[in-house]
């Protein structure tokens, strides 16, 4: 049986994985700073995408999807800094988060572009 693709579920699962990852980060000045930033940016896409599902217009939908996209890009940059600074190991969890973040960026960028193209119709 094929699994139904649900972007809201996927962004929520990503945010939940970010929460678990941040809870493993060291309690240092840098760990706290980057962890706080990652917690905000990594959980925001699910919230923005949830709002996009009840957008009042196509323009509002595009705006909310682009907000989610912006947060995902910030999350990716943060994950790169965490790895580059050796705050956290480049383990399977980190690799999964980077991969899923990149995939979500591609999906939401395509969604925003498609919605913008359809605005003129």
Backbone as CSV, one residue per row, in Angstrom:
resi,resn,N_x,N_y,N_z,CA_x,CA_y,CA_z,C_x,C_y,C_z
1,UNK,0.845,-1.182,0.000,0.000,0.000,0.000,0.887,1.241,0.000
2,UNK,0.644,2.151,-0.906,1.453,3.358,-1.039,1.118,4.351,0.074
3,UNK,2.147,4.992,0.579,1.975,6.001,1.630,1.545,7.311,0.995
4,UNK,0.542,7.942,1.543,0.070,9.222,1.051,1.050,10.307,1.461
5,UNK,1.401,11.170,0.506,2.330,12.256,0.763,1.575,13.396,1.439
6,UNK,1.991,13.774,2.620,1.360,14.871,3.346,2.459,15.801,3.841
7,UNK,2.566,16.968,3.209,3.631,17.908,3.540,3.483,18.463,4.950
8,UNK,2.257,18.603,5.416,2.072,19.079,6.789,2.626,18.049,7.787
9,UNK,2.368,16.771,7.538,2.924,15.721,8.400,4.449,15.718,8.322
10,UNK,4.962,15.905,7.128,6.412,15.844,6.933,7.119,17.018,7.620
11,UNK,6.563,18.220,7.522,7.181,19.368,8.197,7.055,19.239,9.716
12,UNK,5.957,18.653,10.168,5.771,18.425,11.603,6.777,17.392,12.114
13,UNK,6.980,16.325,11.362,7.970,15.305,11.753,9.372,15.910,11.771
14,UNK,9.665,16.789,10.801,10.957,17.460,10.764,11.130,18.330,12.009
15,UNK,10.131,19.113,12.345,10.204,19.959,13.538,10.389,19.140,14.805
16,UNK,9.716,18.002,14.887,9.853,17.121,16.048,11.269,16.554,16.144
17,UNK,11.845,16.206,15.001,13.223,15.694,14.980,14.204,16.789,15.400
18,UNK,13.941,18.017,15.001,14.779,19.151,15.413,14.721,19.318,16.929
19,UNK,13.539,19.213,17.502,13.391,19.337,18.961,14.242,18.291,19.671
20,UNK,14.155,17.041,19.220,14.950,15.969,19.846,16.444,16.223,19.681
21,UNK,16.848,16.722,18.514,18.261,17.009,18.237,18.781,18.123,19.154
22,UNK,18.011,19.199,19.276,18.428,20.323,20.122,18.548,19.881,21.581
23,UNK,17.676,19.002,22.017,17.753,18.518,23.394,19.031,17.729,23.674
24,UNK,19.701,17.247,22.630,20.975,16.520,22.786,22.185,17.445,22.741
25,UNK,21.982,18.703,22.382,23.112,19.617,22.215,23.734,19.963,23.569
26,UNK,25.051,20.230,23.576,25.732,20.564,24.832,25.257,21.910,25.388
27,UNK,25.271,22.002,26.706,24.878,23.238,27.391,26.100,24.137,27.538
28,UNK,26.538,24.679,26.400,27.643,25.633,26.374,27.090,26.934,25.810
29,UNK,27.880,27.984,25.845,27.427,29.252,25.285,27.032,29.085,23.815
30,UNK,27.915,28.478,23.028,27.637,28.275,21.597,26.502,27.271,21.400
31,UNK,26.501,26.192,22.172,25.438,25.190,22.054,24.074,25.776,22.367
32,UNK,24.000,26.588,23.409,22.729,27.228,23.764,22.282,28.207,22.683
33,UNK,23.206,29.001,22.189,22.869,30.003,21.166,22.365,29.333,19.885
34,UNK,23.165,28.414,19.357,22.774,27.754,18.114,21.552,26.866,18.316
35,UNK,21.459,26.249,19.478,20.290,25.425,19.785,19.008,26.242,19.819
36,UNK,19.064,27.418,20.452,17.884,28.293,20.492,17.464,28.700,19.080
37,UNK,18.447,29.097,18.275,18.159,29.504,16.889,17.576,28.342,16.095
38,UNK,18.185,27.162,16.232,17.739,25.991,15.493,16.335,25.576,15.917
39,UNK,16.060,25.665,17.195,14.738,25.312,17.701,13.659,26.196,17.069
40,UNK,13.941,27.491,16.981,12.966,28.417,16.379,12.809,28.175,14.874
41,UNK,13.938,28.160,14.159,13.853,28.046,12.702,13.419,26.651,12.255
42,UNK,13.787,25.632,13.009,13.478,24.267,12.609,12.047,23.831,12.879
43,UNK,11.391,24.510,13.812,9.985,24.178,14.092,9.018,25.109,13.356
44,UNK,9.483,26.266,12.947,8.616,27.248,12.284,8.026,26.776,10.950
45,UNK,8.747,26.010,10.120,8.156,25.619,8.835,6.823,24.875,8.970
46,UNK,6.703,24.008,9.941,5.443,23.287,10.138,4.315,24.260,10.489
47,UNK,4.643,25.248,11.303,3.627,26.221,11.705,3.218,27.105,10.524
48,UNK,4.187,27.574,9.768,3.881,28.402,8.595,3.122,27.608,7.537
49,UNK,3.534,26.364,7.313,2.840,25.554,6.314,1.409,25.260,6.765
50,UNK,1.230,25.038,8.058,-0.128,24.851,8.590,-0.991,26.070,8.331
51,UNK,-0.413,27.261,8.508,-1.142,28.496,8.214,-1.442,28.611,6.727
52,UNK,-0.517,28.182,5.897,-0.714,28.258,4.436,-1.913,27.424,4.008
53,UNK,-2.186,26.345,4.725,-3.310,25.486,4.369,-4.656,26.183,4.536
54,UNK,-4.700,27.221,5.351,-5.947,27.978,5.510,-5.768,29.423,5.044
55,UNK,-4.907,29.598,4.054,-4.645,30.940,3.520,-5.924,31.543,2.959
56,UNK,-6.008,32.860,3.060,-7.195,33.572,2.592,-7.178,33.846,1.101
57,UNK,-6.009,33.713,0.490,-5.885,33.952,-0.947,-4.637,33.231,-1.449
58,UNK,-4.476,33.186,-2.752,-3.273,32.571,-3.316,-2.044,33.371,-2.903
59,UNK,-2.173,34.693,-2.891,-1.061,35.547,-2.474,-0.667,35.262,-1.014
60,UNK,-1.665,35.077,-0.152,-1.412,34.754,1.250,-0.744,33.382,1.368
61,UNK,-1.194,32.418,0.573,-0.580,31.090,0.542,0.898,31.194,0.169
62,UNK,1.188,31.928,-0.894,2.569,32.088,-1.355,3.423,32.725,-0.267
63,UNK,2.889,33.754,0.375,3.619,34.436,1.442,3.983,33.469,2.571
64,UNK,3.020,32.666,2.999,3.259,31.746,4.118,4.206,30.613,3.726
65,UNK,4.096,30.134,2.499,5.033,29.102,2.031,6.443,29.679,1.967
66,UNK,6.567,30.929,1.521,7.891,31.548,1.457,8.469,31.792,2.847
67,UNK,7.628,32.049,3.830,8.113,32.167,5.208,8.665,30.823,5.684
68,UNK,7.952,29.747,5.389,8.432,28.412,5.755,9.764,28.124,5.061
69,UNK,9.862,28.513,3.807,11.086,28.312,3.026,12.262,29.084,3.629
70,UNK,12.010,30.317,4.030,13.043,31.144,4.665,13.554,30.474,5.943
71,UNK,12.650,29.945,6.745,13.033,29.284,7.992,13.830,28.008,7.720
72,UNK,13.457,27.285,6.681,14.210,26.075,6.326,15.629,26.420,5.887
73,UNK,15.776,27.493,5.134,17.120,27.899,4.709,17.968,28.315,5.914
74,UNK,17.352,28.980,6.873,18.068,29.344,8.099,18.454,28.084,8.873
75,UNK,17.562,27.132,8.915,17.832,25.866,9.603,19.012,25.148,8.967
76,UNK,19.042,25.113,7.634,20.151,24.452,6.932,21.485,25.129,7.249
77,UNK,21.504,26.458,7.258,22.731,27.188,7.584,23.162,26.894,9.021
78,UNK,22.204,26.834,9.919,22.503,26.549,11.322,23.076,25.142,11.473
79,UNK,22.471,24.165,10.809,22.986,22.795,10.872,24.412,22.712,10.333
80,UNK,24.702,23.480,9.304,26.061,23.508,8.756,27.045,24.092,9.767
81,UNK,26.639,25.162,10.452,27.516,25.765,11.463,27.756,24.814,12.625
82,UNK,26.710,24.127,13.035,26.832,23.175,14.147,27.833,22.085,13.775
83,UNK,27.731,21.570,12.572,28.662,20.533,12.130,30.075,21.094,11.979
84,UNK,30.185,22.254,11.372,31.492,22.861,11.144,32.223,23.243,12.407
85,UNK,31.479,23.515,13.465,32.100,23.907,14.734,32.314,22.722,15.673
86,UNK,31.918,21.542,15.244,32.047,20.316,16.046,31.245,20.348,17.341
87,UNK,30.197,21.171,17.372,29.328,21.181,18.557,28.601,19.848,18.670
88,UNK,28.208,19.313,17.512,27.536,18.019,17.449,28.242,17.173,16.400
89,UNK,28.190,15.855,16.566,28.846,14.979,15.584,28.052,14.912,14.277
90,UNK,28.756,14.601,13.218,28.111,14.407,11.926,27.554,13.001,11.837
91,UNK,26.645,12.677,12.734,26.096,11.327,12.804,24.909,11.161,11.861
92,UNK,24.273,9.996,11.934,23.142,9.688,11.056,21.980,10.661,11.273
93,UNK,21.782,11.109,12.495,20.690,12.051,12.776,20.956,13.377,12.066
94,UNK,22.170,13.881,12.199,22.523,15.145,11.532,22.382,15.008,10.020
95,UNK,22.865,13.915,9.482,22.780,13.667,8.039,21.321,13.637,7.590
96,UNK,20.474,12.966,8.363,19.046,12.910,8.030,18.411,14.300,8.062
97,UNK,18.726,15.081,9.095,18.157,16.427,9.200,18.583,17.295,8.016
98,UNK,19.838,17.225,7.646,20.315,18.001,6.486,19.612,17.559,5.209
99,UNK,19.478,16.276,5.022,18.841,15.732,3.827,17.364,16.129,3.765
100,UNK,16.667,15.959,4.867,15.238,16.295,4.894,15.031,17.797,4.723
101,UNK,15.883,18.593,5.338,15.791,20.047,5.202,15.958,20.451,3.734
102,UNK,16.948,19.883,3.074,17.197,20.189,1.669,16.022,19.763,0.797
103,UNK,15.459,18.585,1.064,14.301,18.128,0.296,13.096,19.033,0.512
104,UNK,12.861,19.433,1.755,11.727,20.323,2.043,11.915,21.680,1.360
105,UNK,13.135,22.173,1.319,13.414,23.428,0.613,13.033,23.289,-0.854
106,UNK,13.440,22.210,-1.479,13.123,21.991,-2.893,11.617,21.910,-3.124
107,UNK,10.925,21.172,-2.263,9.472,21.004,-2.406,8.750,22.334,-2.239
108,UNK,9.096,23.080,-1.190,8.398,24.344,-0.937,8.754,25.406,-1.970
109,UNK,9.990,25.408,-2.448,10.363,26.359,-3.500,9.560,26.079,-4.764
110,UNK,9.404,24.815,-5.099,8.602,24.441,-6.266,7.136,24.819,-6.053
111,UNK,6.629,24.600,-4.865,5.241,24.941,-4.547,5.000,26.444,-4.692
112,UNK,5.921,27.242,-4.174,5.793,28.705,-4.279,5.855,29.157,-5.728
113,UNK,6.786,28.595,-6.481,6.947,28.965,-7.898,5.694,28.587,-8.686
114,UNK,5.162,27.402,-8.453,3.950,26.958,-9.151,2.768,27.860,-8.801
115,UNK,2.621,28.181,-7.527,1.518,29.049,-7.112,1.641,30.436,-7.741
116,UNK,2.873,30.944,-7.824,3.083,32.260,-8.454,2.725,32.215,-9.941
117,UNK,3.106,31.152,-10.618,2.770,31.010,-12.048,1.278,30.915,-12.251
118,UNK,0.579,30.255,-11.327,-0.869,30.083,-11.449,-1.660,31.326,-11.062
119,UNK,-1.001,32.318,-10.472,-1.714,33.548,-10.062,-2.257,34.287,-11.275
120,UNK,-1.551,34.217,-12.380,-1.971,34.947,-13.564,-3.126,34.315,-14.312
121,UNK,-3.526,33.133,-13.916,-4.596,32.411,-14.624,-5.954,32.831,-14.194
